[in-house]
Amino acid sequence: MPYKGNHMERLIRGASKINIQENIVYFAFVIVVIFFIFTLGDRFLSVVNILNIARQTAIISIMAVAMTFVIASGQIDLSVGSIAALSSLVVALCLRETDSLVLSVLVGLFVGTLIGATNGLLATKVGVPAFLVTLGMMGIAKGLAMWITNTMAVPIMDKDYNVIFGLGTVAGIPILLIWTAVVLIAGVFVMHQTPFGKKILAVGGNETGARYSGINVERVKMLAMCLTGAAAAFAGILYAGRMQAGRFTFGEGDELTVIAAVVLGGTNLYGGTARVVGAVVGSLLIGVINNGLIILGLSVSQQIIVRGMIVILAAALGLSARKR
């Protein structure tokens, strides 16, 4: 009998840890939504506002799915916002010069993937820490985005492009939300159903052990960086479609929001665990908070303070996960 009691106690403690620590983002999301429902009422619950939240968070969610792979592998990428801006301008310029939707999108994706591959090469082959590599690349990509158009916006007149990648709806559902769902499903499948996903977790959990087990650690990290580069480029494509233009200002500050969403979603900041769905919920949580603060009438400076607090909270959760 004592054994059974101890066993039951361990099960209860284990379930409690799983429910609270690993799924805290879901509890937080429900609490925040309930708070704004009671505080703002119909202003928050209106269909227009809910769809607006979905559109605003879609691009962050897409980058967060890819960032989950990088962070789960023990790396980080600070260049995603700048890649998004550069990609939006590249696509806009290609559309203006070639009038080819497919070619323009492919070129935009190629630029992002190339930058991601460069990040990966410098981090794995040269040995520069990913934090410093991507911090420097953030400045390079931002500078290129400003330089190639002399800080001017490039309008996109292709209506098909704007509908497919920004303004369209399918059965009343915003196209941005559909793109997010596609990326989320793909991310969950790759992380949990493919050898690459298992290698990501192995490398992030114990790089030395992964190397001795025959995993090409450098290749895994490189592919993860390429993935975030491509996702950031796709985010820029969606930014351009939604705003009907390419601008160097797109993506400013997105890197911190994306990382915060991933860590709030339950992915260990130091690698070894991955919560792809949690990253999207984390993105939604941040989006709901931003939306609620705007409706409450908080100034831009106050909103920035709250966002900073969210980043610190995400970092604290990451440190807490590392100690466990």
C-alpha positions in Angstrom: 0.0 0.0 0.0 2.7 2.6 0.8 4.2 1.9 -2.6 1.0 2.6 -4.3 0.5 5.8 -2.3 4.0 7.0 -3.2 3.4 6.0 -6.8 0.2 7.9 -6.9 1.8 11.0 -5.4 4.5 10.9 -8.0 1.9 10.7 -10.7 0.0 13.6 -9.3 3.2 15.7 -9.0 4.2 14.8 -12.6 0.8 15.6 -14.0 0.8 18.9 -12.2 4.3 19.8 -13.6 3.1 19.0 -17.1 -0.1 20.9 -16.8 1.4 24.0 -15.3 5.0 24.2 -16.6 4.7 22.8 -20.1 1.2 24.2 -20.9 1.4 27.5 -19.1 0.8 29.4 -22.4 -2.6 27.8 -22.8 -3.7 28.8 -19.3 -2.3 32.3 -19.8 -4.1 32.6 -23.1 -7.5 31.6 -21.6 -7.0 34.0 -18.6 -6.0 36.9 -20.8 -8.9 36.4 -23.2 -11.4 36.1 -20.3 -9.9 39.3 -18.8 -10.4 41.3 -22.0 -13.9 39.9 -22.5 -15.0 41.2 -19.1 -13.1 44.4 -19.5 -13.8 45.3 -23.1 -17.0 43.3 -23.9 -18.2 43.5 -27.5 -15.3 45.8 -28.6 -13.0 42.8 -28.0 -15.4 40.0 -29.1 -16.6 41.5 -32.3 -15.9 39.4 -35.4 -14.0 42.3 -37.0 -11.7 42.6 -34.1 -11.1 38.8 -33.8 -10.3 38.6 -37.6 -8.0 41.6 -37.1 -6.1 39.8 -34.3 -5.8 36.7 -36.6 -4.3 38.9 -39.4 -1.9 40.7 -37.1 -0.5 37.6 -35.5 -0.4 35.4 -38.7 3.0 36.6 -39.9 4.6 36.3 -36.4 3.1 32.8 -36.0 4.7 31.7 -39.3 8.1 32.9 -38.2 7.6 31.4 -34.8 7.0 27.9 -36.2 10.4 28.1 -38.0 12.1 29.7 -35.0 11.0 26.7 -32.9 13.4 24.5 -34.9 16.3 26.9 -34.4 15.8 27.3 -30.7 15.1 23.6 -30.2 18.5 22.9 -31.8 20.2 25.2 -29.3 20.6 28.2 -31.7 18.9 31.6 -32.1 18.2 33.9 -35.0 17.9 37.6 -34.6 17.8 38.4 -38.3 14.2 37.3 -39.2 12.7 40.8 -39.0 15.3 42.3 -41.4 15.0 39.3 -43.7 11.3 39.9 -43.9 11.8 43.5 -44.9 14.4 42.8 -47.5 12.3 40.0 -49.0 9.2 42.2 -49.2 11.3 44.8 -51.3 12.9 42.1 -53.5 9.5 40.7 -54.3 8.0 44.1 -55.0 10.9 45.0 -57.3 10.7 41.7 -59.1 7.0 42.1 -59.7 7.6 45.6 -61.1 10.3 44.5 -63.4 9.1 41.0 -64.5 5.4 41.0 -63.9 5.7 37.4 -62.9 4.1 36.4 -59.6 5.7 32.9 -59.4 9.2 34.1 -60.2 9.0 37.0 -57.8 7.9 34.8 -54.9 10.7 32.3 -55.7 13.3 35.0 -55.8 12.1 36.4 -52.5 12.2 32.9 -50.9 15.7 32.3 -52.4 17.0 35.6 -50.8 15.8 34.6 -47.4 17.0 31.0 -47.6 20.4 32.3 -48.8 20.8 34.6 -45.9 19.7 31.7 -43.6 22.3 29.5 -45.2 25.0 32.2 -44.7 24.0 32.4 -41.0 24.3 28.7 -40.7 27.7 28.5 -42.4 29.2 31.2 -40.2 27.7 29.7 -37.0 28.8 26.1 -37.8 31.8 26.2 -40.0 33.5 29.4 -38.8 32.3 29.0 -35.2 30.9 32.4 -34.6 28.1 32.2 -32.1 24.7 32.3 -33.7 23.6 35.3 -31.6 26.4 37.4 -33.0 26.1 36.1 -36.5 22.4 36.9 -36.8 22.8 40.2 -34.9 25.3 41.3 -37.6 23.1 39.9 -40.4 20.1 41.8 -39.0 22.0 45.0 -39.7 23.3 43.9 -43.1 19.8 42.8 -44.3 18.3 46.0 -42.9 20.9 48.1 -44.6 20.4 46.4 -47.9 16.7 46.9 -47.7 17.2 50.6 -47.2 19.9 50.9 -49.8 18.3 49.1 -52.8 15.3 51.5 -52.8 16.9 54.5 -51.1 14.4 53.9 -48.2 11.5 54.3 -50.5 8.5 52.0 -50.5 7.8 50.0 -53.6 4.1 49.7 -54.4 2.7 46.4 -55.6 0.0 46.7 -58.3 -0.5 43.0 -59.0 -4.0 42.3 -57.6 -3.6 38.6 -57.8 -0.5 38.8 -55.6 -2.2 41.0 -53.1 -5.2 38.7 -52.9 -3.2 35.4 -52.6 -0.6 36.7 -50.1 -2.5 39.3 -48.1 -6.0 40.6 -48.6 -7.9 37.6 -49.9 -10.4 35.4 -48.0 -11.6 31.8 -48.5 -15.1 31.2 -47.3 -14.8 34.2 -45.1 -11.5 33.1 -43.6 -8.6 35.5 -44.1 -5.9 34.1 -46.4 -3.2 35.0 -43.9 -4.9 32.6 -41.4 -5.0 29.8 -44.0 -1.3 30.3 -44.7 -0.6 30.1 -41.0 -2.5 26.9 -40.7 -0.6 25.4 -43.6 2.8 26.3 -42.1 1.7 25.1 -38.6 0.6 21.7 -39.9 3.8 21.4 -41.9 5.9 22.4 -38.8 4.2 19.9 -36.5 4.6 17.1 -39.1 8.3 17.8 -39.7 9.1 18.2 -36.0 7.3 15.1 -34.8 7.1 12.7 -37.7 10.4 13.0 -39.6 14.0 12.1 -38.8 15.0 15.8 -39.2 12.7 16.8 -36.3 14.2 14.0 -34.1 17.7 15.2 -35.0 16.8 18.8 -34.1 15.8 17.7 -30.6 18.8 15.4 -30.2 21.2 18.2 -31.2 19.5 20.7 -28.9 19.3 18.3 -26.0 22.8 16.9 -26.1 25.0 18.0 -28.9 27.9 15.8 -27.9 25.7 12.8 -27.6 24.1 13.5 -31.0 27.5 13.8 -32.6 28.6 10.4 -31.2 25.4 8.8 -32.3 26.2 9.7 -35.9 24.2 12.8 -36.4 25.7 15.5 -38.6 25.3 18.3 -36.1 26.5 21.1 -38.4 24.1 20.0 -41.2 21.2 20.0 -38.8 21.9 23.5 -37.5 22.5 24.7 -41.0 19.1 23.4 -42.2 17.4 24.9 -39.2 18.9 28.3 -40.1 17.9 27.9 -43.7 14.3 27.2 -42.5 14.1 30.4 -40.5 15.5 32.4 -43.4 12.9 30.9 -45.8 10.1 31.5 -43.2 11.2 35.1 -42.7 11.2 35.6 -46.4 7.7 34.2 -46.7 6.7 36.5 -43.8 8.0 39.4 -45.9 6.0 38.2 -48.9 2.9 38.2 -46.7 3.7 41.7 -45.3 4.0 42.9 -48.9 0.7 41.4 -49.9 -1.1 42.7 -46.9 0.3 46.2 -47.2 0.4 46.1 -51.0 4.0 47.3 -51.0 7.5 46.4 -50.0 9.0 48.6 -47.2 12.3 48.5 -45.3 10.4 49.1 -42.0 8.5 45.8 -42.2 9.5 43.3 -39.4 11.1 45.9 -37.1 11.2 44.3 -33.6 9.6 41.1 -34.9 12.7 39.0 -33.9 12.1 39.6 -30.2 8.3 39.0 -30.5 9.0 35.8 -32.4 11.5 34.5 -29.8 9.2 35.4 -27.0 6.3 33.6 -28.6 8.4 30.4 -29.0 9.6 30.4 -25.4 6.2 31.3 -24.0 4.9 28.4 -26.0 7.0 26.0 -24.1 10.2 25.5 -26.2 13.3 25.5 -24.0 15.4 28.6 -24.8 18.5 26.4 -24.5 17.3 23.6 -26.9 16.2 20.0 -26.5 12.4 20.6 -26.5 10.0 21.9 -29.1 6.4 23.1 -28.9 5.3 24.1 -32.4 1.7 24.5 -31.5 2.6 26.3 -28.3 4.7 28.8 -30.4 1.6 29.8 -32.4 -0.5 30.1 -29.2 2.3 32.2 -27.8 2.1 34.4 -30.8 -1.7 34.7 -30.4 -1.3 35.5 -26.7 1.1 38.4 -27.5 -1.3 39.5 -30.3 -4.3 39.5 -28.0 -2.5 41.5 -25.4 -1.4 44.1 -27.9 -4.9 44.3 -29.3 -6.4 44.7 -25.9 -4.0 47.4 -24.9 -4.8 49.4 -28.0 -8.5 49.1 -27.4 -7.9 50.2 -23.7 -6.3 53.3 -25.1 -2.7 52.8 -23.9 -0.1 54.9 -25.6 2.5 53.5 -27.9 5.1 53.9 -25.2 3.1 52.0 -22.7 2.5 49.2 -25.2 6.3 49.0 -25.8 6.8 48.7 -22.0 4.3 45.8 -21.8 6.0 44.0 -24.8 9.3 44.4 -23.0 7.9 42.8 -19.9 6.6 39.9 -22.1 10.2 39.4 -23.5 11.6 39.4 -19.9 8.9 36.9 -18.9 9.8 34.6 -21.8 13.5 34.8 -20.9 12.7 34.0 -17.2 10.7 31.0 -18.4 13.6 29.9 -20.5 16.0 30.1 -17.5 13.5 28.2 -15.4 13.3 25.4 -18.0 17.1 25.2 -18.1 17.3 24.6 -14.3 14.7 21.8 -14.3 
